[in-house]
Amino acid sequence: MQARFRWLSASAAALLTAVLLSTTPAAAESNGGTRVMPLGDSITEGTQVPGGYRVGLWERLGGGNYRVDFVGSQFNGPGSLGDHDHEGHPGWRIDQIDANVVSWLNSTNPRTVLLHIGTNDVLQKHDVANAPARLSALVDKITATVPNADVLVATIIPLANDSQESLGRAYNATIPAMVQSKANAGKRVHLVDMHAALTTADLIDGVHPTATGYAKMAATWYNALRSVPGSIGNPAGRQIVGVQSGRCADVPGATSTNGTQVQLWDCHGGANQNWTYTSSKQLMVYGTKCLDASGGGTTNGTSVVIWDCHGGTNQQWNVNADGTITNALSNLCLDASGFGTANGTKLNLWSCTGQANQQWRP
């Protein structure tokens, strides 16, 4: 795509493609996190706003305590972007991505692929009627090459030109059924409605988003990723600190025995105080044990213990903006028994009162 004009002719797009293909990284950045490939065209690359949606997505991932490694053969973005690797190719159509994707996937082995592609097929009027079939074939090639990866397929964002937007909407309309058919076949393919996330008011040149538009894309990708378990791993563990006591939720003696009641203890950063809040709303310790309302209890005084994770609602917790942590089964609050603040104070469930012994800093 060309940044300075509202629409492109095929020849202009081809020229811009030739100019921009020379950008390659000196060396890939890696933090050892879950590998995510942002894949697409200039909207992935970040034309007009360097880094594009990847800047806001990186910030959200960090804020959520997820450790993610962006991967790809391309490299750009501001210094504030912690990982500049991506696979966004300005001016490229579906067929051009398809011709190279196997090599890119084999080089980086992503756990998750974020695919936003098709805008240039519309802008260049490149056999638009068959663009959905090309997209379907591209998704099949990705899933065949990295069958254990989650592939998030986005509808393309709006275009300001009415005739191009009409073509884009027709293209987008085919994507949900295509994605569903592949999911029904057991492939790890997921739909992201990116078109609905932006309006033409979010475009800087009729094609590419403004900073606000890219931020909306980042939020949409982030929410979609969090809805697909494992696609960005689990957030790194954190301490759960009682506001009243300043002490941590602690598994006594660092035991892993099922049924051990959790207590308050001086924070020391050990594994028995390191809790991971998963996409399934579990509070996990040691990687295998979950914070559990003992026996599925729903009454005041129910002990809060550790138990093998099994996904039951008595192991699901809502971490609330008011500082409370409530059990999904009972809607009772995680409570330091008897307003205790000393080492060894047991944790249980109790009706939410708004008191400081039910306030936590996860």
Secondary structure, 3 states (H helix, E strand, C coil): CCCCCCCCCHHHHHHHHHHHCCCCCCCCCCCCCEEEEEEECHHHHCCCCCCCHHHHHHHHHHHCCCCEEECCCEECCCCCCCCCEEEECCCCCHHHHHHHHHHHHHHHCCCEEEEECCHHHHHCCCCHHHHHHHHHHHHHHHHHHCCCCEEEEECCCCCCCHHHHHHHHHHHHCHHHHHHHHHHCCCCEEEECCHHHCCHHHECCCCCECHHHHHHHHHHHHHHHHCCCCCCCCCCCECCEECCCCCEEECHHHCCCCCCECEEECCCCCHHHCEEECCCCCEEECCCEEEEEHHHCCCCCCEEEEEECCCCHHHCEEECCCCCEEECCCCCEEEEHHHCCCCCCEEEEECCCCCHHHCEEC
